[in-house]
Amino acid sequence: MLIDPVTAHKGLSEKEKAAIQEQLERLLSNSHFSHSRRFPSFLRFVIDQTLAGQTDLLKERTLGIEIFGRDADYDTASDPIVRVTAAEIRKRIAQYYQEQGHEGELRVSLPAGSYVPQFHWPQTATISKEKSELQAVGIAEVPPTSFEPPAPASDNTSHGEQAQAAKSHFLSRPWPRGWLIALPLLLACAGALFLWRSTHHSAFDFFWDPILKTSDPVLFCVADQSQYTAQALRDAGDPSHLTVLKDTLTAIVYDDLNPVVRIAGILQSHGKKYALRSEGTTNLTDLRNGPTVFIGAFDNAWTLRLTKPLRYHFANNPEMTEFRIVDNAAPAQSRWLVNRLQQMTTNNYRDFAIVARFTDDTTGKLAVVAAGVGRGGTIVAGEFLTDPAHLVPLQEAAMLAGNKKNMEVVLSTQIIDGEPGTPTIEATYFW
């Protein structure tokens, strides 16, 4: 049963509203939402207002003012925070319900083009999903059919005669016309769904198989930062006693760990061995041992060296105030530029990244690059590489280009309050 959001506050009992609130808390405690401040605030606000019957407040400008503290006359065209947040929430909700164990839960959705949530009771969630899949391949609902069982046998009839009579009745009864029409359509539906799923999966294989099928271990080359700090160490015999020692630590930027964890999960799930080294301790011999994944751009010298000969590479002005991705085919263009001042003062900007997979001429080994102009770009580069849905358009572009082995992609993403949105493909190149 789909609950009409406009009249939900009138038709729902307190118990049903409580169930929706419980599902909201279940969603927000999941990792897709718990690591963000913006997404839970948005989803909680629109659900609370819907249950209170205040759906007239769920407009872009109002949401920008109420949730994100924008001025009443702010320009929604140049500040897409509401649209970007809603799009990301739709994606995260879909990811949540795709996880095992959530199939029987009350379903919350945020329809495209609307900021008014909808609610689906659990008993119809699976049916609605199957129906939408059938409709997606052009099949309407199968007309209901009835089955009339054979008349019960008399007490004098033997069990063998009863069985024979039942068999004869089953074979001789005419099947409903609806089934005769629907059966080939159902078979076509099953084939279409299987084809879609296999294509969906093959997009992942298309990018990762060359790395996963090598016998060599994979190396992560990650940007590192040296920090001089005072480290507090506890006494093993008396943990309340602290000793402060000056130490030099090698640290990794938290945002760079995001793609490392994502990609490492893929490698581990396929039984692939991998190692992690900092950019400062990685040498050419390390890169000759197998495929390498390079994380980060302007803080990783190896990334800058490897991408410099490529069509798309990183560049900056002498003052180090503007950082960009350059297209060798149009070097004068500044489409993919991040102004450092805007980045630091507003935390709202458009970031860019390079994703690449190619055989390095120097080492003869595969190299994978996930590097952003800013930190948000590096995060979405990792998301792009590990989400099969994002890899589908890349696979399609590769097929049109002749299935060449080396590829490079420029991505963009909107950064709102320091948090990246979804990745968008800006350009691709294959060789």
matplotlib code that plots the C-alpha trace (Angstrom):
import matplotlib.pyplot as plt

x = [0.0, 1.4, 0.6, -0.5, 2.0, -0.4, -3.0, -0.7, -1.2, -5.0, -5.2, -2.4, -2.8, -0.3, 1.1, 1.6, 3.4, 5.5, 6.5, 7.5, 9.6, 11.2, 12.1, 13.6, 15.9, 16.8, 17.8, 19.8, 21.7, 22.9, 26.4, 24.9, 23.6, 25.4, 28.6, 26.9, 25.2, 23.5, 21.6, 20.0, 18.9, 17.2, 15.5, 14.3, 12.9, 10.9, 9.5, 8.5, 6.8, 5.0, 3.6, 2.5, 0.7, 3.0, 3.9, 3.4, 6.7, 8.6, 9.8, 13.3, 13.7, 12.0, 14.2, 17.3, 16.2, 15.0, 17.6, 20.7, 20.3, 20.2, 18.9, 15.3, 16.3, 19.1, 19.6, 18.5, 19.9, 23.5, 23.2, 21.9, 22.3, 18.7, 18.7, 22.2, 21.3, 17.9, 19.7, 22.3, 19.6, 17.6, 20.8, 21.6, 18.0, 18.2, 21.6, 20.1, 17.2, 19.5, 21.4, 20.5, 18.1, 16.1, 13.7, 10.8, 11.1, 8.7, 10.0, 10.7, 11.3, 11.8, 10.4, 12.4, 11.3, 9.7, 10.8, 7.7, 8.6, 6.4, 6.0, 5.3, 4.2, 6.4, 3.9, 3.6, 7.2, 8.3, 5.2, 5.6, 9.2, 8.4, 5.6, 7.9, 10.5, 7.8, 6.6, 10.1, 10.4, 6.9, 4.8, 1.6, 0.0, -0.8, -4.6, -5.8, -6.8, -8.9, -8.4, -11.3, -10.2, -11.7, -14.7, -14.0, -14.1, -16.7, -15.7, -15.8, -13.1, -9.5, -6.6, -5.1, -8.4, -8.5, -4.9, -5.7, -8.8, -7.0, -4.3, -6.8, -8.7, -5.4, -4.3, -7.7, -8.8, -8.3, -5.8, -6.9, -6.3, -4.4, -1.7, -1.2, -0.6, 1.5, 3.8, 6.0, 6.0, 7.1, 9.9, 10.9, 10.8, 13.1, 15.5, 15.5, 16.1, 18.9, 20.5, 20.2, 21.8, 24.6, 25.4, 25.3, 27.8, 29.9, 30.6, 32.4, 34.3, 35.1, 37.2, 38.5, 39.2, 42.6, 43.7, 41.9, 43.1, 46.8, 48.8, 50.8, 49.7, 48.3, 50.1, 48.3, 50.4, 48.9, 49.9, 51.5, 52.1, 54.9, 53.7, 55.8, 53.7, 53.7, 52.4, 50.8, 51.6, 50.0, 51.8, 50.9, 50.9, 49.0, 46.9, 46.0, 49.7, 50.7, 54.1, 54.3, 57.0, 57.9, 57.6, 57.5, 54.5, 53.5, 49.8, 47.4, 44.6, 41.2, 39.5, 42.2, 41.4, 37.8, 38.8, 41.5, 38.9, 36.4, 39.0, 40.6, 37.2, 36.9, 40.4, 39.8, 36.4, 38.2, 41.1, 43.5, 46.6, 47.5, 49.9, 49.8, 52.8, 53.1, 54.1, 57.3, 58.5, 57.3, 60.1, 60.3, 61.1, 57.8, 55.9, 57.4, 56.1, 52.5, 49.5, 49.4, 46.5, 47.5, 45.4, 45.5, 46.9, 48.7, 49.9, 51.1, 54.2, 53.8, 50.3, 51.5, 54.4, 52.3, 49.4, 51.6, 52.0, 48.3, 45.7, 44.2, 46.6, 46.8, 48.2, 48.3, 49.3, 52.7, 51.0, 49.4, 46.0, 44.3, 44.4, 42.9, 42.8, 44.2, 43.0, 46.1, 43.7, 42.5, 45.1, 43.8, 40.4, 39.8, 36.6, 37.9, 39.4, 39.2, 39.9, 41.7, 40.4, 36.8, 37.4, 38.7, 36.3, 32.9, 33.4, 30.9, 32.5, 32.7, 35.5, 37.1, 39.0, 40.8, 40.1, 42.4, 43.5, 46.4, 49.7, 52.6, 55.3, 58.1, 57.1, 55.0, 52.4, 48.9, 48.2, 44.9, 44.5, 41.8, 42.8, 40.8, 41.8, 40.4, 39.7, 36.1, 37.2, 39.3, 36.3, 34.0, 36.8, 36.8, 33.0, 33.0, 35.4, 33.6, 29.9, 28.9, 26.2, 28.8, 30.9, 28.1, 28.4, 32.2, 31.8, 29.4, 31.8, 34.7, 32.7, 32.0, 35.7, 36.6, 37.3, 40.8, 42.7, 43.7, 41.3, 41.1, 38.0, 37.4, 34.8, 33.1, 31.0, 29.3, 30.8, 28.2, 29.4, 32.5, 30.6, 30.7, 27.7, 27.5, 30.2, 29.4, 31.5, 32.9, 35.1, 36.6, 39.6, 40.7, 43.9]
y = [0.0, 3.4, 6.2, 9.4, 11.9, 14.9, 13.3, 11.1, 13.1, 12.6, 8.9, 7.5, 6.3, 7.3, 3.7, 4.0, 7.4, 5.9, 3.1, 5.6, 7.5, 4.2, 3.5, 7.0, 6.3, 3.0, 4.7, 7.5, 5.0, 3.2, 4.1, 5.6, 8.4, 8.3, 9.8, 13.0, 15.9, 17.3, 14.2, 13.3, 16.9, 17.0, 13.6, 14.2, 17.6, 16.5, 13.5, 15.4, 18.1, 15.5, 13.7, 17.0, 17.9, 20.7, 19.5, 23.0, 23.9, 21.3, 23.6, 24.2, 27.7, 27.0, 23.9, 26.0, 28.6, 26.2, 23.4, 25.1, 28.6, 30.4, 33.9, 34.4, 35.8, 33.4, 32.3, 28.7, 28.6, 29.3, 27.5, 24.0, 22.7, 21.4, 19.6, 18.1, 16.9, 15.4, 13.5, 12.1, 11.1, 9.2, 7.3, 6.5, 5.3, 3.0, 1.6, 1.0, -1.0, -3.0, -4.3, -7.7, -7.7, -4.6, -6.2, -6.5, -3.0, -0.1, 1.6, 5.4, 7.1, 10.6, 10.6, 12.4, 16.0, 16.2, 16.9, 15.2, 11.7, 8.6, 5.6, 2.0, -0.7, -3.8, -6.3, -4.5, -3.5, -6.7, -6.8, -3.1, -3.8, -6.8, -4.9, -2.0, -4.3, -6.0, -2.6, -1.5, -4.1, -3.5, -6.1, -5.1, -7.0, -10.6, -11.1, -13.1, -16.6, -19.1, -22.8, -25.1, -28.3, -31.6, -32.9, -35.0, -38.7, -40.9, -43.1, -46.2, -44.8, -46.2, -43.9, -44.9, -44.0, -40.6, -39.8, -40.8, -38.7, -35.7, -36.1, -36.4, -33.3, -31.3, -32.2, -31.8, -28.5, -25.5, -23.0, -19.4, -17.3, -14.7, -17.2, -18.2, -14.6, -13.8, -16.9, -15.8, -12.2, -13.5, -15.4, -12.3, -10.3, -12.9, -12.7, -8.9, -8.7, -11.3, -9.4, -6.1, -7.6, -9.3, -6.0, -4.2, -6.7, -6.7, -3.0, -3.8, -6.6, -4.4, -2.1, -4.3, -7.7, -6.6, -5.9, -8.8, -11.4, -10.7, -12.9, -9.9, -8.2, -4.7, -1.7, 1.4, 4.5, 7.1, 10.7, 11.1, 14.1, 14.3, 15.8, 16.8, 16.3, 15.4, 11.9, 10.9, 7.3, 5.5, 3.4, -0.3, -0.8, 2.4, 3.5, 6.7, 7.8, 9.6, 10.3, 12.9, 12.2, 14.3, 12.2, 12.5, 10.8, 10.0, 10.7, 10.0, 12.5, 11.1, 11.8, 9.8, 6.8, 6.8, 5.4, 3.2, 1.4, 1.1, -0.4, -2.5, -4.1, -5.1, -6.6, -8.5, -9.9, -11.3, -12.8, -10.3, -9.5, -5.8, -3.6, 0.1, 2.4, 6.2, 8.3, 9.2, 5.6, 4.3, 3.7, 2.5, -1.0, -1.1, -0.1, -2.8, -5.6, -5.3, -3.0, 0.2, 2.3, 6.0, 8.0, 11.8, 14.4, 17.6, 15.8, 12.7, 13.3, 9.8, 10.7, 14.0, 12.2, 9.5, 11.7, 14.4, 12.7, 11.8, 13.9, 15.0, 16.0, 18.3, 21.9, 25.0, 28.7, 29.8, 31.3, 28.0, 29.6, 28.0, 24.2, 22.6, 19.7, 20.5, 19.0, 18.8, 19.1, 22.5, 23.7, 27.3, 26.2, 26.5, 24.5, 22.3, 24.8, 25.1, 28.5, 27.8, 30.9, 30.0, 26.5, 27.6, 30.5, 29.0, 25.3, 25.4, 24.8, 22.4, 19.9, 17.8, 14.5, 12.2, 8.5, 6.4, 2.8, 2.3, 0.4, 2.5, 2.6, 2.8, -0.1, -2.2, -2.6, -1.5, 1.8, 3.0, 6.7, 8.1, 11.7, 14.9, 18.5, 18.9, 16.2, 15.9, 15.0, 12.2, 10.8, 10.7, 9.2, 6.3, 6.1, 6.1, 3.2, 1.0, 1.5, -0.6, 1.9, 4.6, 2.3, 1.5, 4.7, 4.4, 0.9, 2.1, 4.9, 2.4, 0.2, 3.1, 3.9, 0.4, -1.3, 0.1, -1.0, 2.4, 4.9, 8.3, 10.0, 13.6, 13.7, 16.6, 16.9, 19.6, 20.3, 21.6, 22.5, 20.4, 17.2, 15.9, 15.0, 12.3, 12.1, 13.3, 12.3, 15.5, 13.8, 10.4, 9.4, 5.9, 4.7]
z = [0.0, -1.0, 1.5, -0.1, 1.3, 0.9, 3.2, 5.2, 8.4, 8.2, 7.4, 9.5, 13.1, 15.7, 15.5, 11.8, 12.2, 14.8, 12.4, 9.8, 12.4, 13.5, 9.8, 9.5, 12.5, 11.0, 7.8, 9.5, 11.7, 8.5, 7.2, 4.1, 6.3, 9.7, 8.4, 7.1, 8.8, 5.8, 4.6, 7.9, 8.5, 5.1, 5.3, 8.8, 8.0, 4.9, 6.7, 9.8, 7.7, 5.7, 8.7, 10.1, 6.9, 6.0, 2.5, 1.1, 2.8, 0.8, -2.0, -3.1, -1.8, 1.6, 2.1, 1.4, 4.0, 6.7, 6.4, 5.1, 6.4, 3.1, 2.8, 1.7, -1.6, -2.4, -6.1, -6.4, -10.0, -8.8, -5.5, -6.1, -2.6, -2.3, -5.6, -5.1, -1.6, -2.7, -5.6, -3.2, -0.7, -3.4, -4.3, -0.7, 0.0, -3.0, -1.8, 1.7, 0.4, -2.0, 1.0, 2.3, 5.3, 4.4, 2.0, 4.5, 5.9, 5.4, 2.3, 2.3, -1.1, -2.4, -5.9, -8.6, -9.1, -5.7, -2.1, -0.6, 0.6, 0.0, 2.2, 1.2, 3.7, 3.7, 2.5, -0.8, -1.2, -3.0, -5.2, -6.2, -7.1, -9.2, -10.9, -11.8, -13.2, -15.4, -16.6, -17.3, -20.0, -21.4, -19.5, -17.8, -14.9, -15.7, -15.6, -12.6, -13.2, -11.3, -10.9, -10.3, -8.6, -9.7, -7.9, -4.9, -5.5, -3.8, -0.9, -3.2, -5.5, -5.0, -4.4, -7.8, -9.6, -7.7, -8.8, -12.4, -12.4, -11.0, -13.7, -16.5, -15.2, -15.0, -18.5, -20.2, -18.6, -20.8, -19.5, -19.2, -22.3, -20.1, -19.3, -22.9, -23.7, -20.6, -20.7, -23.6, -22.2, -18.8, -20.5, -22.4, -19.1, -17.4, -20.3, -20.3, -16.6, -16.8, -19.7, -17.8, -14.7, -16.6, -18.4, -15.1, -13.6, -16.7, -16.4, -13.2, -14.8, -17.8, -15.6, -12.9, -14.6, -15.9, -12.3, -10.6, -13.1, -12.7, -10.5, -9.0, -5.8, -6.0, -4.5, -3.1, -3.5, -1.1, -0.5, 2.9, 5.2, 7.8, 11.1, 14.1, 17.2, 20.8, 21.4, 24.7, 25.6, 28.6, 31.1, 30.8, 34.5, 35.3, 32.2, 34.0, 33.9, 30.7, 29.2, 26.4, 23.8, 20.8, 17.7, 13.9, 12.4, 8.8, 8.3, 5.5, 4.7, 5.9, 2.5, 0.7, 2.8, 1.4, -2.0, -0.5, 1.7, -1.2, -3.6, -1.0, -0.3, -3.9, -3.9, -0.7, -1.8, -4.9, -2.9, -4.3, -2.2, -1.8, 0.1, 1.1, 0.8, 1.2, -1.7, -0.1, 0.4, -3.0, -5.5, -9.1, -8.0, -6.1, -9.2, -11.3, -9.0, -10.1, -10.7, -8.7, -7.5, -7.2, -4.8, -4.7, -7.1, -5.9, -2.7, -4.7, -6.9, -8.5, -9.7, -11.2, -13.0, -14.4, -15.6, -17.1, -20.5, -20.7, -22.6, -19.3, -16.5, -13.5, -13.5, -11.4, -11.6, -10.1, -7.1, -6.2, -5.9, -8.9, -9.6, -12.6, -15.1, -18.5, -21.8, -24.1, -27.1, -25.8, -23.3, -23.1, -21.7, -18.0, -17.6, -14.8, -12.4, -8.6, -7.0, -3.7, -2.1, -2.9, -1.7, 1.7, 2.4, 1.2, 1.2, -1.7, -5.2, -8.1, -7.8, -10.5, -10.7, -13.0, -13.1, -15.4, -16.1, -18.4, -18.8, -17.7, -20.4, -17.8, -15.6, -18.1, -15.3, -15.0, -13.2, -11.8, -10.9, -8.5, -7.9, -7.4, -7.8, -4.2, -1.6, -2.6, -6.1, -4.8, -2.8, -5.8, -7.9, -5.5, -5.6, -9.4, -9.5, -7.1, -8.1, -11.2, -12.0, -12.6, -14.7, -17.1, -19.2, -19.2, -20.6, -23.3, -24.2, -24.4, -26.8, -29.1, -29.0, -30.1, -26.7, -26.4, -23.3, -21.9, -20.7, -18.9, -17.5, -16.2, -13.4, -11.7, -8.5, -6.6, -3.2, -0.7, 2.8, 2.2, 1.2, -2.4, -4.4, -7.1, -9.9, -13.4, -16.4, -18.1, -20.7, -21.7, -23.8, -24.9, -26.5]

ax = plt.figure().add_subplot(projection="3d")
ax.plot(x, y, z, "-o")
ax.set_aspect("equal")
plt.show()
